[in-house]
Structure formats: C-alpha cells, structure tokens
Amino acid sequence: MDREAELEIVRRAYAKRIMFVAGVHDRRVEAAFASVARERFLGRGPWPILRWGPRVGPDTQPQSRLHL
C-alpha cells in the first residue's frame, strides 16, 4: 500500500471517530473531516499527545506514523 492510500485510511478512521464522539451522523460532515490532510499542519516530532495523560508521538515522518 502506498503512503497516500494509507493516509486516506487514517483520515477516514479519524473522521469516523470524531463523528462518533460528537454524536453527529451526517455523512457530508464526515467526508469533510476525512478530506483534510491534518498531517500537513504538523511540524517535526516528537509531539505531545494529551489523551489519558501526556504521551510523546513518533519523532520522524508524521504522515506515515499517525496513531489514533
């Protein structure tokens, strides 16, 4: 699987998760969330991830190592 295909899967999974947490059921909103390449807005890692306590993300290639 190429990098862009992997990122598309990650974006769709993220969108589904956000929709579930928010209680929103509109597929158009889900598609909008899935279409944004959020990884392009990240600087080089490591990144602090605040979820159930602070964590540190991977330090290289954020686009290929996103964890939801």
PDB file of N, CA, C, O and CB in Angstrom:
ATOM      1  N   MET A   1       0.857  -1.179   0.000  1.00  0.00           N
ATOM      2  CA  MET A   1       0.000   0.000   0.000  1.00  0.00           C
ATOM      3  C   MET A   1       0.897   1.235   0.000  1.00  0.00           C
ATOM      4  O   MET A   1       1.854   1.317   0.770  1.00  0.00           O
ATOM      5  CB  MET A   1      -0.972   0.002   1.232  1.00  0.00           C
ATOM      6  N   ASP A   2       0.583   2.180  -0.860  1.00  0.00           N
ATOM      7  CA  ASP A   2       1.397   3.387  -0.901  1.00  0.00           C
ATOM      8  C   ASP A   2       1.015   4.333   0.236  1.00  0.00           C
ATOM      9  O   ASP A   2      -0.018   4.179   0.886  1.00  0.00           O
ATOM     10  CB  ASP A   2       1.243   4.090  -2.255  1.00  0.00           C
ATOM     11  N   ARG A   3       1.870   5.297   0.444  1.00  0.00           N
ATOM     12  CA  ARG A   3       1.724   6.226   1.573  1.00  0.00           C
ATOM     13  C   ARG A   3       0.412   7.005   1.523  1.00  0.00           C
ATOM     14  O   ARG A   3      -0.258   7.154   2.545  1.00  0.00           O
ATOM     15  CB  ARG A   3       2.890   7.199   1.597  1.00  0.00           C
ATOM     16  N   GLU A   4       0.045   7.497   0.357  1.00  0.00           N
ATOM     17  CA  GLU A   4      -1.178   8.297   0.240  1.00  0.00           C
ATOM     18  C   GLU A   4      -2.415   7.461   0.529  1.00  0.00           C
ATOM     19  O   GLU A   4      -3.353   7.951   1.159  1.00  0.00           O
ATOM     20  CB  GLU A   4      -1.281   8.913  -1.155  1.00  0.00           C
ATOM     21  N   ALA A   5      -2.437   6.222   0.087  1.00  0.00           N
ATOM     22  CA  ALA A   5      -3.574   5.339   0.373  1.00  0.00           C
ATOM     23  C   ALA A   5      -3.680   5.065   1.869  1.00  0.00           C
ATOM     24  O   ALA A   5      -4.779   5.021   2.421  1.00  0.00           O
ATOM     25  CB  ALA A   5      -3.438   4.013  -0.399  1.00  0.00           C
ATOM     26  N   GLU A   6      -2.537   4.882   2.518  1.00  0.00           N
ATOM     27  CA  GLU A   6      -2.528   4.658   3.966  1.00  0.00           C
ATOM     28  C   GLU A   6      -3.057   5.881   4.710  1.00  0.00           C
ATOM     29  O   GLU A   6      -3.841   5.756   5.651  1.00  0.00           O
ATOM     30  CB  GLU A   6      -1.108   4.320   4.449  1.00  0.00           C
ATOM     31  N   LEU A   7      -2.624   7.057   4.281  1.00  0.00           N
ATOM     32  CA  LEU A   7      -3.095   8.289   4.914  1.00  0.00           C
ATOM     33  C   LEU A   7      -4.591   8.490   4.717  1.00  0.00           C
ATOM     34  O   LEU A   7      -5.272   8.972   5.622  1.00  0.00           O
ATOM     35  CB  LEU A   7      -2.338   9.487   4.360  1.00  0.00           C
ATOM     36  N   GLU A   8      -5.102   8.133   3.567  1.00  0.00           N
ATOM     37  CA  GLU A   8      -6.539   8.247   3.320  1.00  0.00           C
ATOM     38  C   GLU A   8      -7.322   7.369   4.298  1.00  0.00           C
ATOM     39  O   GLU A   8      -8.359   7.783   4.816  1.00  0.00           O
ATOM     40  CB  GLU A   8      -6.870   7.855   1.864  1.00  0.00           C
ATOM     41  N   ILE A   9      -6.831   6.177   4.542  1.00  0.00           N
ATOM     42  CA  ILE A   9      -7.484   5.275   5.500  1.00  0.00           C
ATOM     43  C   ILE A   9      -7.450   5.868   6.899  1.00  0.00           C
ATOM     44  O   ILE A   9      -8.444   5.819   7.624  1.00  0.00           O
ATOM     45  CB  ILE A   9      -6.807   3.892   5.496  1.00  0.00           C
ATOM     46  N   VAL A  10      -6.311   6.425   7.275  1.00  0.00           N
ATOM     47  CA  VAL A  10      -6.174   7.033   8.601  1.00  0.00           C
ATOM     48  C   VAL A  10      -7.113   8.224   8.735  1.00  0.00           C
ATOM     49  O   VAL A  10      -7.750   8.400   9.773  1.00  0.00           O
ATOM     50  CB  VAL A  10      -4.714   7.470   8.854  1.00  0.00           C
ATOM     51  N   ARG A  11      -7.201   9.040   7.694  1.00  0.00           N
ATOM     52  CA  ARG A  11      -8.104  10.208   7.738  1.00  0.00           C
ATOM     53  C   ARG A  11      -9.561   9.784   7.872  1.00  0.00           C
ATOM     54  O   ARG A  11     -10.320  10.381   8.635  1.00  0.00           O
ATOM     55  CB  ARG A  11      -7.931  11.067   6.477  1.00  0.00           C
ATOM     56  N   ARG A  12      -9.947   8.751   7.130  1.00  0.00           N
ATOM     57  CA  ARG A  12     -11.337   8.269   7.237  1.00  0.00           C
ATOM     58  C   ARG A  12     -11.629   7.719   8.629  1.00  0.00           C
ATOM     59  O   ARG A  12     -12.703   7.956   9.181  1.00  0.00           O
ATOM     60  CB  ARG A  12     -11.611   7.184   6.183  1.00  0.00           C
ATOM     61  N   ALA A  13     -10.674   6.985   9.196  1.00  0.00           N
ATOM     62  CA  ALA A  13     -10.861   6.434  10.541  1.00  0.00           C
ATOM     63  C   ALA A  13     -10.977   7.558  11.567  1.00  0.00           C
ATOM     64  O   ALA A  13     -11.809   7.494  12.472  1.00  0.00           O
ATOM     65  CB  ALA A  13      -9.693   5.493  10.910  1.00  0.00           C
ATOM     66  N   TYR A  14     -10.151   8.575  11.424  1.00  0.00           N
ATOM     67  CA  TYR A  14     -10.205   9.728  12.322  1.00  0.00           C
ATOM     68  C   TYR A  14     -11.569  10.416  12.218  1.00  0.00           C
ATOM     69  O   TYR A  14     -12.178  10.761  13.230  1.00  0.00           O
ATOM     70  CB  TYR A  14      -9.069  10.729  11.994  1.00  0.00           C
ATOM     71  N   ALA A  15     -12.034  10.607  11.002  1.00  0.00           N
ATOM     72  CA  ALA A  15     -13.332  11.252  10.796  1.00  0.00           C
ATOM     73  C   ALA A  15     -14.448  10.445  11.449  1.00  0.00           C
ATOM     74  O   ALA A  15     -15.328  11.015  12.095  1.00  0.00           O
ATOM     75  CB  ALA A  15     -13.616  11.427   9.297  1.00  0.00           C
ATOM     76  N   LYS A  16     -14.420   9.140  11.289  1.00  0.00           N
ATOM     77  CA  LYS A  16     -15.450   8.290  11.910  1.00  0.00           C
ATOM     78  C   LYS A  16     -15.408   8.409  13.432  1.00  0.00           C
ATOM     79  O   LYS A  16     -16.448   8.459  14.088  1.00  0.00           O
ATOM     80  CB  LYS A  16     -15.261   6.815  11.490  1.00  0.00           C
ATOM     81  N   ARG A  17     -14.206   8.454  13.980  1.00  0.00           N
ATOM     82  CA  ARG A  17     -14.069   8.561  15.433  1.00  0.00           C
ATOM     83  C   ARG A  17     -14.611   9.895  15.936  1.00  0.00           C
ATOM     84  O   ARG A  17     -15.340   9.937  16.926  1.00  0.00           O
ATOM     85  CB  ARG A  17     -12.601   8.398  15.846  1.00  0.00           C
ATOM     86  N   ILE A  18     -14.258  10.975  15.260  1.00  0.00           N
ATOM     87  CA  ILE A  18     -14.743  12.300  15.646  1.00  0.00           C
ATOM     88  C   ILE A  18     -16.268  12.344  15.559  1.00  0.00           C
ATOM     89  O   ILE A  18     -16.929  12.885  16.446  1.00  0.00           O
ATOM     90  CB  ILE A  18     -14.116  13.396  14.748  1.00  0.00           C
ATOM     91  N   MET A  19     -16.810  11.787  14.512  1.00  0.00           N
ATOM     92  CA  MET A  19     -18.268  11.781  14.340  1.00  0.00           C
ATOM     93  C   MET A  19     -18.945  11.016  15.481  1.00  0.00           C
ATOM     94  O   MET A  19     -19.958  11.465  16.016  1.00  0.00           O
ATOM     95  CB  MET A  19     -18.650  11.154  12.979  1.00  0.00           C
ATOM     96  N   PHE A  20     -18.391   9.878  15.845  1.00  0.00           N
ATOM     97  CA  PHE A  20     -18.961   9.072  16.920  1.00  0.00           C
ATOM     98  C   PHE A  20     -18.919   9.833  18.241  1.00  0.00           C
ATOM     99  O   PHE A  20     -19.921   9.909  18.952  1.00  0.00           O
ATOM    100  CB  PHE A  20     -18.209   7.738  17.049  1.00  0.00           C
ATOM    101  N   VAL A  21     -17.757  10.396  18.564  1.00  0.00           N
ATOM    102  CA  VAL A  21     -17.598  11.117  19.826  1.00  0.00           C
ATOM    103  C   VAL A  21     -18.532  12.327  19.887  1.00  0.00           C
ATOM    104  O   VAL A  21     -19.093  12.632  20.939  1.00  0.00           O
ATOM    105  CB  VAL A  21     -16.138  11.565  20.006  1.00  0.00           C
ATOM    106  N   ALA A  22     -18.693  13.008  18.761  1.00  0.00           N
ATOM    107  CA  ALA A  22     -19.543  14.199  18.716  1.00  0.00           C
ATOM    108  C   ALA A  22     -21.026  13.870  18.595  1.00  0.00           C
ATOM    109  O   ALA A  22     -21.876  14.737  18.801  1.00  0.00           O
ATOM    110  CB  ALA A  22     -19.132  15.074  17.564  1.00  0.00           C
ATOM    111  N   GLY A  23     -21.335  12.625  18.262  1.00  0.00           N
ATOM    112  CA  GLY A  23     -22.738  12.248  18.103  1.00  0.00           C
ATOM    113  C   GLY A  23     -23.366  12.817  16.842  1.00  0.00           C
ATOM    114  O   GLY A  23     -24.574  13.050  16.791  1.00  0.00           O
ATOM    115  N   VAL A  24     -22.546  13.037  15.830  1.00  0.00           N
ATOM    116  CA  VAL A  24     -23.025  13.587  14.561  1.00  0.00           C
ATOM    117  C   VAL A  24     -23.142  12.446  13.560  1.00  0.00           C
ATOM    118  O   VAL A  24     -22.270  11.579  13.496  1.00  0.00           O
ATOM    119  CB  VAL A  24     -22.069  14.708  14.025  1.00  0.00           C
ATOM    120  N   HIS A  25     -24.221  12.446  12.779  1.00  0.00           N
ATOM    121  CA  HIS A  25     -24.468  11.334  11.864  1.00  0.00           C
ATOM    122  C   HIS A  25     -24.614  11.769  10.403  1.00  0.00           C
ATOM    123  O   HIS A  25     -25.206  11.053   9.596  1.00  0.00           O
ATOM    124  CB  HIS A  25     -25.708  10.598  12.291  1.00  0.00           C
ATOM    125  N   ASP A  26     -24.085  12.916  10.074  1.00  0.00           N
ATOM    126  CA  ASP A  26     -24.201  13.444   8.718  1.00  0.00           C
ATOM    127  C   ASP A  26     -22.966  13.029   7.910  1.00  0.00           C
ATOM    128  O   ASP A  26     -21.850  13.440   8.231  1.00  0.00           O
ATOM    129  CB  ASP A  26     -24.357  14.999   8.736  1.00  0.00           C
ATOM    130  N   ARG A  27     -23.158  12.232   6.882  1.00  0.00           N
ATOM    131  CA  ARG A  27     -22.036  11.738   6.062  1.00  0.00           C
ATOM    132  C   ARG A  27     -21.277  12.867   5.378  1.00  0.00           C
ATOM    133  O   ARG A  27     -20.087  12.727   5.094  1.00  0.00           O
ATOM    134  CB  ARG A  27     -22.546  10.763   5.010  1.00  0.00           C
ATOM    135  N   ARG A  28     -21.944  13.975   5.113  1.00  0.00           N
ATOM    136  CA  ARG A  28     -21.258  15.110   4.481  1.00  0.00           C
ATOM    137  C   ARG A  28     -20.228  15.714   5.428  1.00  0.00           C
ATOM    138  O   ARG A  28     -19.141  16.106   5.003  1.00  0.00           O
ATOM    139  CB  ARG A  28     -22.274  16.184   4.050  1.00  0.00           C
ATOM    140  N   VAL A  29     -20.572  15.788   6.705  1.00  0.00           N
ATOM    141  CA  VAL A  29     -19.621  16.297   7.699  1.00  0.00           C
ATOM    142  C   VAL A  29     -18.454  15.316   7.837  1.00  0.00           C
ATOM    143  O   VAL A  29     -17.298  15.729   7.921  1.00  0.00           O
ATOM    144  CB  VAL A  29     -20.320  16.518   9.079  1.00  0.00           C
ATOM    145  N   GLU A  30     -18.760  14.032   7.859  1.00  0.00           N
ATOM    146  CA  GLU A  30     -17.711  13.009   7.930  1.00  0.00           C
ATOM    147  C   GLU A  30     -16.762  13.121   6.730  1.00  0.00           C
ATOM    148  O   GLU A  30     -15.544  13.047   6.892  1.00  0.00           O
ATOM    149  CB  GLU A  30     -18.339  11.596   7.984  1.00  0.00           C
ATOM    150  N   ALA A  31     -17.316  13.297   5.543  1.00  0.00           N
ATOM    151  CA  ALA A  31     -16.496  13.433   4.331  1.00  0.00           C
ATOM    152  C   ALA A  31     -15.608  14.667   4.416  1.00  0.00           C
ATOM    153  O   ALA A  31     -14.455  14.635   3.985  1.00  0.00           O
ATOM    154  CB  ALA A  31     -17.389  13.512   3.078  1.00  0.00           C
ATOM    155  N   ALA A  32     -16.141  15.756   4.973  1.00  0.00           N
ATOM    156  CA  ALA A  32     -15.344  16.974   5.124  1.00  0.00           C
ATOM    157  C   ALA A  32     -14.173  16.741   6.074  1.00  0.00           C
ATOM    158  O   ALA A  32     -13.047  17.142   5.781  1.00  0.00           O
ATOM    159  CB  ALA A  32     -16.220  18.130   5.635  1.00  0.00           C
ATOM    160  N   PHE A  33     -14.430  16.101   7.201  1.00  0.00           N
ATOM    161  CA  PHE A  33     -13.351  15.787   8.141  1.00  0.00           C
ATOM    162  C   PHE A  33     -12.312  14.883   7.487  1.00  0.00           C
ATOM    163  O   PHE A  33     -11.113  15.095   7.662  1.00  0.00           O
ATOM    164  CB  PHE A  33     -13.915  15.116   9.407  1.00  0.00           C
ATOM    165  N   ALA A  34     -12.751  13.891   6.744  1.00  0.00           N
ATOM    166  CA  ALA A  34     -11.844  12.930   6.119  1.00  0.00           C
ATOM    167  C   ALA A  34     -11.003  13.565   5.010  1.00  0.00           C
ATOM    168  O   ALA A  34      -9.928  13.058   4.689  1.00  0.00           O
ATOM    169  CB  ALA A  34     -12.637  11.760   5.557  1.00  0.00           C
ATOM    170  N   SER A  35     -11.469  14.649   4.431  1.00  0.00           N
ATOM    171  CA  SER A  35     -10.764  15.249   3.296  1.00  0.00           C
ATOM    172  C   SER A  35      -9.601  16.155   3.708  1.00  0.00           C
ATOM    173  O   SER A  35      -8.766  16.499   2.871  1.00  0.00           O
ATOM    174  CB  SER A  35     -11.736  16.039   2.462  1.00  0.00           C
ATOM    175  N   VAL A  36      -9.535  16.543   4.970  1.00  0.00           N
ATOM    176  CA  VAL A  36      -8.487  17.463   5.417  1.00  0.00           C
ATOM    177  C   VAL A  36      -7.221  16.694   5.762  1.00  0.00           C
ATOM    178  O   VAL A  36      -7.250  15.780   6.586  1.00  0.00           O
ATOM    179  CB  VAL A  36      -8.962  18.282   6.632  1.00  0.00           C
ATOM    180  N   ALA A  37      -6.120  17.059   5.140  1.00  0.00           N
ATOM    181  CA  ALA A  37      -4.817  16.418   5.389  1.00  0.00           C
ATOM    182  C   ALA A  37      -4.166  17.075   6.610  1.00  0.00           C
ATOM    183  O   ALA A  37      -3.256  17.893   6.469  1.00  0.00           O
ATOM    184  CB  ALA A  37      -3.878  16.530   4.129  1.00  0.00           C
ATOM    185  N   ARG A  38      -4.629  16.718   7.789  1.00  0.00           N
ATOM    186  CA  ARG A  38      -4.140  17.343   9.018  1.00  0.00           C
ATOM    187  C   ARG A  38      -2.648  17.137   9.238  1.00  0.00           C
ATOM    188  O   ARG A  38      -1.995  17.960   9.878  1.00  0.00           O
ATOM    189  CB  ARG A  38      -4.898  16.804  10.200  1.00  0.00           C
ATOM    190  N   GLU A  39      -2.110  16.048   8.715  1.00  0.00           N
ATOM    191  CA  GLU A  39      -0.684  15.770   8.911  1.00  0.00           C
ATOM    192  C   GLU A  39       0.202  16.843   8.282  1.00  0.00           C
ATOM    193  O   GLU A  39       1.368  16.976   8.657  1.00  0.00           O
ATOM    194  CB  GLU A  39      -0.333  14.408   8.327  1.00  0.00           C
ATOM    195  N   ARG A  40      -0.325  17.597   7.349  1.00  0.00           N
ATOM    196  CA  ARG A  40       0.455  18.674   6.714  1.00  0.00           C
ATOM    197  C   ARG A  40       0.652  19.866   7.639  1.00  0.00           C
ATOM    198  O   ARG A  40       1.506  20.715   7.382  1.00  0.00           O
ATOM    199  CB  ARG A  40      -0.231  19.133   5.435  1.00  0.00           C
ATOM    200  N   PHE A  41      -0.131  19.939   8.714  1.00  0.00           N
ATOM    201  CA  PHE A  41      -0.051  21.045   9.644  1.00  0.00           C
ATOM    202  C   PHE A  41       0.873  20.752  10.822  1.00  0.00           C
ATOM    203  O   PHE A  41       1.086  21.617  11.671  1.00  0.00           O
ATOM    204  CB  PHE A  41      -1.424  21.385  10.146  1.00  0.00           C
ATOM    205  N   LEU A  42       1.422  19.542  10.880  1.00  0.00           N
ATOM    206  CA  LEU A  42       2.313  19.159  11.963  1.00  0.00           C
ATOM    207  C   LEU A  42       3.743  19.535  11.632  1.00  0.00           C
ATOM    208  O   LEU A  42       4.186  19.386  10.494  1.00  0.00           O
ATOM    209  CB  LEU A  42       2.210  17.665  12.243  1.00  0.00           C
ATOM    210  N   GLY A  43       4.452  20.017  12.617  1.00  0.00           N
ATOM    211  CA  GLY A  43       5.884  20.213  12.459  1.00  0.00           C
ATOM    212  C   GLY A  43       6.573  18.877  12.725  1.00  0.00           C
ATOM    213  O   GLY A  43       5.910  17.852  12.881  1.00  0.00           O
ATOM    214  N   ARG A  44       7.864  18.891  12.774  1.00  0.00           N
ATOM    215  CA  ARG A  44       8.597  17.665  13.088  1.00  0.00           C
ATOM    216  C   ARG A  44       8.337  17.279  14.533  1.00  0.00           C
ATOM    217  O   ARG A  44       8.211  18.144  15.400  1.00  0.00           O
ATOM    218  CB  ARG A  44      10.117  17.843  12.836  1.00  0.00           C
ATOM    219  N   GLY A  45       8.259  16.007  14.787  1.00  0.00           N
ATOM    220  CA  GLY A  45       8.021  15.481  16.131  1.00  0.00           C
ATOM    221  C   GLY A  45       9.262  15.598  16.987  1.00  0.00           C
ATOM    222  O   GLY A  45      10.279  16.110  16.519  1.00  0.00           O
ATOM    223  N   PRO A  46       9.213  15.148  18.209  1.00  0.00           N
ATOM    224  CA  PRO A  46       8.072  14.475  18.823  1.00  0.00           C
ATOM    225  C   PRO A  46       6.983  15.479  19.210  1.00  0.00           C
ATOM    226  O   PRO A  46       7.260  16.649  19.478  1.00  0.00           O
ATOM    227  CB  PRO A  46       8.524  13.681  20.056  1.00  0.00           C
ATOM    228  N   TRP A  47       5.751  14.996  19.233  1.00  0.00           N
ATOM    229  CA  TRP A  47       4.608  15.841  19.551  1.00  0.00           C
ATOM    230  C   TRP A  47       4.000  15.386  20.863  1.00  0.00           C
ATOM    231  O   TRP A  47       3.837  14.186  21.087  1.00  0.00           O
ATOM    232  CB  TRP A  47       3.557  15.806  18.419  1.00  0.00           C
ATOM    233  N   PRO A  48       3.664  16.325  21.732  1.00  0.00           N
ATOM    234  CA  PRO A  48       2.942  15.924  22.946  1.00  0.00           C
ATOM    235  C   PRO A  48       1.508  15.568  22.564  1.00  0.00           C
ATOM    236  O   PRO A  48       0.840  16.320  21.854  1.00  0.00           O
ATOM    237  CB  PRO A  48       2.965  17.065  24.027  1.00  0.00           C
ATOM    238  N   ILE A  49       1.052  14.440  23.031  1.00  0.00           N
ATOM    239  CA  ILE A  49      -0.307  13.993  22.751  1.00  0.00           C
ATOM    240  C   ILE A  49      -1.033  13.904  24.082  1.00  0.00           C
ATOM    241  O   ILE A  49      -0.685  13.081  24.929  1.00  0.00           O
ATOM    242  CB  ILE A  49      -0.325  12.615  21.991  1.00  0.00           C
ATOM    243  N   LEU A  50      -2.033  14.741  24.269  1.00  0.00           N
ATOM    244  CA  LEU A  50      -2.763  14.762  25.530  1.00  0.00           C
ATOM    245  C   LEU A  50      -4.003  13.894  25.409  1.00  0.00           C
ATOM    246  O   LEU A  50      -5.028  14.315  24.871  1.00  0.00           O
ATOM    247  CB  LEU A  50      -3.143  16.206  25.929  1.00  0.00           C
ATOM    248  N   ARG A  51      -3.891  12.689  25.915  1.00  0.00           N
ATOM    249  CA  ARG A  51      -5.008  11.755  25.901  1.00  0.00           C
ATOM    250  C   ARG A  51      -4.714  10.728  26.971  1.00  0.00           C
ATOM    251  O   ARG A  51      -3.760   9.960  26.848  1.00  0.00           O
ATOM    252  CB  ARG A  51      -5.209  11.086  24.486  1.00  0.00           C
ATOM    253  N   TRP A  52      -5.500  10.703  27.995  1.00  0.00           N
ATOM    254  CA  TRP A  52      -5.274   9.815  29.142  1.00  0.00           C
ATOM    255  C   TRP A  52      -3.877  10.031  29.712  1.00  0.00           C
ATOM    256  O   TRP A  52      -3.179   9.083  30.073  1.00  0.00           O
ATOM    257  CB  TRP A  52      -5.462   8.335  28.734  1.00  0.00           C
ATOM    258  N   GLY A  53      -3.489  11.295  29.783  1.00  0.00           N
ATOM    259  CA  GLY A  53      -2.168  11.645  30.276  1.00  0.00           C
ATOM    260  C   GLY A  53      -1.249  11.981  29.118  1.00  0.00           C
ATOM    261  O   GLY A  53      -1.489  11.549  27.990  1.00  0.00           O
ATOM    262  N   PRO A  54      -0.202  12.744  29.382  1.00  0.00           N
ATOM    263  CA  PRO A  54       0.702  13.138  28.298  1.00  0.00           C
ATOM    264  C   PRO A  54       1.463  11.955  27.729  1.00  0.00           C
ATOM    265  O   PRO A  54       1.885  11.056  28.457  1.00  0.00           O
ATOM    266  CB  PRO A  54       1.681  14.182  28.788  1.00  0.00           C
ATOM    267  N   ARG A  55       1.630  11.971  26.431  1.00  0.00           N
ATOM    268  CA  ARG A  55       2.411  10.969  25.716  1.00  0.00           C
ATOM    269  C   ARG A  55       3.245  11.688  24.675  1.00  0.00           C
ATOM    270  O   ARG A  55       3.008  12.863  24.395  1.00  0.00           O
ATOM    271  CB  ARG A  55       1.497   9.884  25.057  1.00  0.00           C
ATOM    272  N   VAL A  56       4.197  11.014  24.113  1.00  0.00           N
ATOM    273  CA  VAL A  56       5.011  11.601  23.054  1.00  0.00           C
ATOM    274  C   VAL A  56       4.850  10.762  21.812  1.00  0.00           C
ATOM    275  O   VAL A  56       4.940   9.535  21.864  1.00  0.00           O
ATOM    276  CB  VAL A  56       6.503  11.699  23.467  1.00  0.00           C
ATOM    277  N   GLY A  57       4.609  11.429  20.679  1.00  0.00           N
ATOM    278  CA  GLY A  57       4.435  10.730  19.408  1.00  0.00           C
ATOM    279  C   GLY A  57       5.775  10.413  18.777  1.00  0.00           C
ATOM    280  O   GLY A  57       6.823  10.772  19.314  1.00  0.00           O
ATOM    281  N   PRO A  58       5.742   9.746  17.646  1.00  0.00           N
ATOM    282  CA  PRO A  58       6.976   9.408  16.939  1.00  0.00           C
ATOM    283  C   PRO A  58       7.716  10.665  16.510  1.00  0.00           C
ATOM    284  O   PRO A  58       7.111  11.727  16.370  1.00  0.00           O
ATOM    285  CB  PRO A  58       6.674   8.534  15.719  1.00  0.00           C
ATOM    286  N   ASP A  59       9.011  10.550  16.302  1.00  0.00           N
ATOM    287  CA  ASP A  59       9.796  11.748  16.039  1.00  0.00           C
ATOM    288  C   ASP A  59      10.139  11.968  14.570  1.00  0.00           C
ATOM    289  O   ASP A  59      10.745  12.986  14.235  1.00  0.00           O
ATOM    290  CB  ASP A  59      11.047  11.691  16.823  1.00  0.00           C
ATOM    291  N   THR A  60       9.774  11.050  13.689  1.00  0.00           N
ATOM    292  CA  THR A  60      10.048  11.270  12.277  1.00  0.00           C
ATOM    293  C   THR A  60       8.855  10.862  11.439  1.00  0.00           C
ATOM    294  O   THR A  60       8.033  10.051  11.866  1.00  0.00           O
ATOM    295  CB  THR A  60      11.291  10.501  11.841  1.00  0.00           C
ATOM    296  N   GLN A  61       8.762  11.417  10.264  1.00  0.00           N
ATOM    297  CA  GLN A  61       7.727  11.096   9.291  1.00  0.00           C
ATOM    298  C   GLN A  61       6.318  11.044   9.873  1.00  0.00           C
ATOM    299  O   GLN A  61       5.713   9.973   9.919  1.00  0.00           O
ATOM    300  CB  GLN A  61       8.039   9.791   8.657  1.00  0.00           C
ATOM    301  N   PRO A  62       5.782  12.190  10.321  1.00  0.00           N
ATOM    302  CA  PRO A  62       4.453  12.189  10.926  1.00  0.00           C
ATOM    303  C   PRO A  62       3.378  11.643  10.009  1.00  0.00           C
ATOM    304  O   PRO A  62       2.411  11.050  10.487  1.00  0.00           O
ATOM    305  CB  PRO A  62       4.087  13.572  11.343  1.00  0.00           C
ATOM    306  N   GLN A  63       3.518  11.826   8.704  1.00  0.00           N
ATOM    307  CA  GLN A  63       2.467  11.394   7.797  1.00  0.00           C
ATOM    308  C   GLN A  63       2.307   9.884   7.794  1.00  0.00           C
ATOM    309  O   GLN A  63       1.196   9.394   7.588  1.00  0.00           O
ATOM    310  CB  GLN A  63       2.754  11.882   6.400  1.00  0.00           C
ATOM    311  N   SER A  64       3.369   9.132   8.013  1.00  0.00           N
ATOM    312  CA  SER A  64       3.261   7.675   7.918  1.00  0.00           C
ATOM    313  C   SER A  64       3.106   7.006   9.274  1.00  0.00           C
ATOM    314  O   SER A  64       3.014   5.780   9.350  1.00  0.00           O
ATOM    315  CB  SER A  64       4.471   7.116   7.220  1.00  0.00           C
ATOM    316  N   ARG A  65       3.077   7.791  10.345  1.00  0.00           N
ATOM    317  CA  ARG A  65       3.036   7.180  11.670  1.00  0.00           C
ATOM    318  C   ARG A  65       1.940   7.768  12.548  1.00  0.00           C
ATOM    319  O   ARG A  65       2.115   7.857  13.763  1.00  0.00           O
ATOM    320  CB  ARG A  65       4.373   7.341  12.351  1.00  0.00           C
ATOM    321  N   LEU A  66       0.840   8.163  11.979  1.00  0.00           N
ATOM    322  CA  LEU A  66      -0.246   8.691  12.770  1.00  0.00           C
ATOM    323  C   LEU A  66      -0.945   7.574  13.502  1.00  0.00           C
ATOM    324  O   LEU A  66      -1.255   6.538  12.914  1.00  0.00           O
ATOM    325  CB  LEU A  66      -1.224   9.455  11.902  1.00  0.00           C
ATOM    326  N   HIS A  67      -1.194   7.773  14.762  1.00  0.00           N
ATOM    327  CA  HIS A  67      -1.901   6.784  15.566  1.00  0.00           C
ATOM    328  C   HIS A  67      -3.118   7.454  16.166  1.00  0.00           C
ATOM    329  O   HIS A  67      -3.006   8.512  16.785  1.00  0.00           O
ATOM    330  CB  HIS A  67      -0.987   6.182  16.675  1.00  0.00           C
ATOM    331  N   LEU A  68      -4.256   6.858  15.992  1.00  0.00           N
ATOM    332  CA  LEU A  68      -5.487   7.440  16.517  1.00  0.00           C
ATOM    333  C   LEU A  68      -5.884   6.751  17.782  1.00  0.00           C
ATOM    334  O   LEU A  68      -6.901   7.099  18.382  1.00  0.00           O
ATOM    335  CB  LEU A  68      -6.611   7.357  15.502  1.00  0.00           C
TER     336      LEU A  68
END
